[in-house]
């Protein structure tokens, strides 16, 4: 027996229609409405599992308009579920606005465990440690992409990208980080699923004729960062100002988005 809530965030399959939990199916059958990005996409899933619940559209263009409807229906005792076209809502999908409003108005909200492209991808690839930075979809402007590539030299950088843009994005990143190692996953959980781990130059060569399917990518952190010497200088300057090692690691990791523990190790090994 599970507790009842007013509003349910329900993950749906990212590709393979069987990747849905029994609890998700039960929830979608028992709520009064299902809010979804595209009613046509969601209806295919509902038909497959013989779910008769009414769908209402909820996407980035009508999020604010739907708030009044949600609040009114919930106040009348109705239960509502939120789904996206694929995966877990609010992970690069609409939902942030309504969750904030529901929380402000005292409604109970829960999120069900389930399919998510990021976690599926990260559990598939080799990597050291648990730390990574997920930025959602990569920005479109070249300078913004270059800035992110520089900013995350010491972080595993994970992002989504469309098949139409991924090659251009990787070419831009290769300008800043020509020796980068990357992992790229496409069509996860589907028939033509493919995950590749290689140098960025090899991946660009492999897919030079194009690539199909939804993309998740990770740019691996540099083992030896050319900026480390600069950080050693900054550490020494802050030590001269009287800051302690832990304070220095907090300051520099915040300002430059680098691993706090790595900065702390530099601070420990830097003498005045």
matplotlib code that plots the C-alpha trace (Angstrom):
import matplotlib.pyplot as plt

x = [0.0, 1.4, 0.5, -1.8, -0.6, -2.3, 0.2, 2.4, 5.5, 5.6, 8.6, 7.7, 10.0, 12.8, 12.5, 11.5, 7.8, 8.4, 10.5, 7.7, 7.1, 4.0, 3.5, 3.6, 0.9, -1.2, -0.8, -1.7, -4.8, -6.0, -5.5, -8.2, -6.0, -2.7, -0.8, 1.5, 3.7, 2.1, -1.3, -0.7, 2.6, 1.3, -1.9, 0.2, 1.6, -1.8, -3.4, -0.6, -1.3, -5.1, -5.1, -8.3, -7.4, -8.1, -5.0, -4.6, -1.8, 0.9, 4.0, 6.5, 4.1, 1.1, 2.7, 1.6, -1.9, -2.4, -1.6, -5.1, -6.6, -4.4, -5.1, -8.8, -9.0, -6.7, -8.8, -11.8, -10.1, -8.9, -5.5, -3.2, -0.1, 2.5, 4.4, 6.8, 7.1, 9.9, 11.9, 11.5, 9.6, 11.6, 14.8, 15.0, 11.2, 8.4, 7.2, 9.3, 6.6, 3.7, 5.8, 6.8, 3.2, 1.9, 4.5, 3.6, -0.1, 0.5, -0.4, 1.4, 3.7, 5.7, 8.0, 8.1, 11.4, 11.8, 13.5, 15.9, 18.4, 21.2, 21.2, 20.8, 23.8, 26.0, 25.5, 26.7, 30.0, 33.4, 34.2, 36.2, 34.3, 30.7, 31.0, 29.7, 28.0, 24.8, 23.8, 20.8, 20.9, 24.1, 23.6, 23.6, 26.1, 29.7, 31.2, 28.9, 29.9, 33.6, 33.1, 31.5, 34.4, 36.9, 34.9, 34.5, 38.1, 38.1, 34.5, 32.9, 30.4, 27.2, 24.7, 21.9, 22.1, 20.0, 21.3, 21.2, 23.6, 25.8, 28.6, 28.8, 28.9, 31.7, 33.8, 33.5, 34.5, 37.5, 38.9, 39.2, 39.9, 41.5, 42.6, 39.4, 37.9, 34.2, 31.4, 28.3, 25.1, 22.2, 18.9, 19.3, 17.0, 16.0, 16.8, 19.7, 21.2, 24.8, 27.3, 30.8, 33.8, 36.7, 38.8, 36.8, 38.6, 37.8, 34.1, 34.0, 35.5, 33.2, 30.1, 31.3, 28.4, 25.9, 24.2, 20.6, 18.6, 18.5, 21.9, 23.5, 27.2, 29.9, 33.2, 35.6, 37.5, 41.1, 43.6, 46.2, 44.8, 46.9, 45.3, 46.6, 49.7, 47.5, 45.5, 48.8, 49.5, 46.0, 46.3, 49.6, 48.1, 45.2, 47.5, 49.5, 46.2, 45.7, 43.1, 43.1, 43.2, 39.5, 38.5, 40.7, 39.3, 35.7, 36.6, 38.3, 35.9, 33.0, 34.6, 36.0, 33.6, 36.5, 36.6, 36.8, 38.9, 41.5, 41.9, 42.2, 45.0, 46.9, 46.5, 47.8, 50.9, 51.6, 54.0, 54.5]
y = [0.0, 3.4, 6.8, 9.0, 12.4, 15.3, 15.4, 12.7, 13.2, 10.0, 8.9, 7.2, 5.1, 6.8, 4.3, 0.8, 0.8, -2.0, 0.3, 1.5, 0.5, -1.2, 1.7, 4.2, 2.2, 2.0, 5.7, 6.7, 4.6, 6.0, 9.8, 12.0, 13.8, 13.2, 16.4, 15.7, 17.5, 16.0, 14.2, 12.1, 10.8, 9.9, 8.4, 5.7, 4.7, 4.8, 2.7, 0.1, -0.4, 0.1, 3.3, 5.3, 8.4, 11.8, 13.6, 17.4, 19.3, 20.8, 22.1, 25.0, 27.3, 27.0, 26.3, 29.5, 29.2, 25.8, 26.8, 28.1, 24.9, 22.6, 24.5, 24.5, 20.8, 19.9, 22.0, 20.0, 16.8, 15.6, 13.8, 14.8, 13.1, 14.8, 13.0, 14.1, 12.6, 10.4, 10.0, 11.9, 15.2, 18.3, 16.8, 19.2, 19.0, 21.2, 21.1, 23.5, 26.2, 24.0, 22.2, 25.6, 26.7, 23.5, 23.6, 27.2, 26.3, 23.3, 20.5, 17.2, 16.2, 13.0, 11.8, 8.1, 6.5, 5.5, 6.0, 8.8, 9.1, 10.6, 7.9, 5.2, 6.6, 7.1, 3.6, 2.3, 4.1, 3.8, 6.8, 7.5, 8.7, 9.8, 13.5, 15.1, 18.2, 17.9, 21.0, 19.8, 20.8, 22.4, 26.1, 26.9, 29.8, 28.9, 31.1, 29.7, 26.2, 27.1, 28.8, 25.6, 23.5, 25.7, 26.0, 22.3, 21.2, 19.5, 18.2, 15.4, 17.4, 15.7, 17.1, 16.4, 17.3, 16.8, 14.6, 17.6, 19.6, 17.1, 17.0, 20.8, 20.9, 18.4, 20.2, 23.4, 21.6, 19.9, 23.4, 24.1, 20.5, 18.6, 15.7, 15.2, 11.8, 11.5, 9.1, 9.4, 7.4, 7.3, 5.5, 4.3, 1.3, 1.0, -1.6, 0.4, 1.5, 2.5, 3.8, 4.9, 5.8, 7.2, 10.4, 13.3, 13.1, 9.4, 10.0, 12.9, 10.5, 7.7, 9.7, 12.0, 10.9, 11.9, 10.3, 9.4, 9.3, 11.3, 12.0, 12.0, 12.9, 13.2, 15.1, 13.6, 15.7, 16.4, 14.3, 17.0, 20.4, 23.2, 25.6, 23.8, 26.0, 29.0, 27.6, 27.0, 30.7, 31.7, 29.4, 31.0, 34.4, 33.6, 32.0, 35.2, 37.0, 34.7, 32.3, 28.7, 25.7, 24.8, 28.4, 28.6, 25.4, 26.8, 30.1, 28.8, 25.9, 28.4, 31.0, 28.6, 25.6, 23.1, 20.1, 21.3, 18.4, 18.9, 22.5, 21.5, 19.0, 21.8, 24.0, 21.3, 20.9, 24.6, 26.3, 30.0]
z = [0.0, -1.0, 0.4, -1.7, -3.0, -4.8, -7.7, -9.2, -11.4, -13.4, -15.6, -18.9, -21.2, -23.1, -26.0, -25.0, -24.1, -21.6, -19.4, -17.2, -13.6, -12.3, -9.9, -12.8, -14.6, -11.5, -10.9, -14.4, -14.2, -10.9, -11.2, -12.7, -15.3, -17.0, -17.9, -20.9, -23.4, -26.5, -26.0, -29.1, -27.9, -24.5, -25.8, -27.6, -24.2, -22.5, -25.3, -25.0, -21.2, -21.6, -19.5, -20.0, -18.0, -19.7, -21.1, -21.0, -22.7, -20.6, -22.3, -22.1, -24.1, -21.8, -18.4, -16.8, -18.2, -16.7, -13.1, -12.4, -13.8, -11.8, -8.5, -9.1, -9.9, -6.9, -4.6, -5.6, -4.6, -8.0, -8.5, -11.3, -12.9, -14.9, -17.7, -20.4, -23.9, -22.7, -19.4, -16.2, -16.1, -15.1, -16.5, -19.5, -19.7, -18.4, -14.8, -12.8, -12.7, -11.6, -8.9, -7.4, -7.4, -5.9, -3.1, -2.3, -2.1, 0.2, -2.1, -1.7, -4.6, -5.2, -8.0, -9.0, -9.8, -13.4, -16.8, -17.3, -20.2, -18.0, -15.4, -18.0, -19.9, -16.9, -15.7, -19.1, -19.5, -17.8, -15.5, -12.4, -9.3, -9.0, -9.8, -13.0, -14.1, -16.1, -18.1, -20.0, -23.7, -24.9, -25.9, -29.6, -29.7, -30.5, -27.9, -25.2, -26.1, -26.0, -22.6, -21.2, -22.6, -20.8, -17.6, -17.1, -17.7, -14.3, -14.4, -16.3, -18.4, -19.4, -21.8, -24.3, -27.9, -31.1, -33.9, -36.2, -33.9, -32.2, -34.8, -34.9, -31.1, -30.9, -33.5, -31.5, -28.3, -30.1, -30.8, -27.1, -26.1, -29.0, -26.8, -24.9, -24.3, -24.7, -24.4, -26.6, -26.4, -28.9, -29.1, -25.5, -24.7, -28.4, -31.1, -32.5, -29.1, -29.4, -26.8, -27.9, -25.7, -27.5, -28.3, -29.6, -32.9, -33.3, -32.6, -35.1, -37.7, -36.8, -37.3, -40.1, -42.3, -39.6, -36.6, -35.8, -32.6, -29.4, -28.0, -24.5, -24.3, -21.7, -22.1, -19.6, -17.2, -18.0, -16.0, -16.3, -16.6, -18.1, -15.7, -12.6, -12.5, -12.5, -9.6, -7.7, -8.1, -6.9, -3.9, -2.9, -3.3, -1.1, 1.5, 1.6, 2.4, 5.4, 4.0, 5.3, 3.0, 3.3, 2.7, -0.4, -1.8, -1.3, -2.9, -6.0, -6.6, -6.4, -8.7, -11.3, -11.0, -10.4, -8.1, -4.5, -3.3, -6.1, -5.1, -1.4, -2.3, -4.1, -1.1, 1.2, -1.0, -1.5, 0.8, 1.2]

ax = plt.figure().add_subplot(projection="3d")
ax.plot(x, y, z, "-o")
ax.set_aspect("equal")
plt.show()
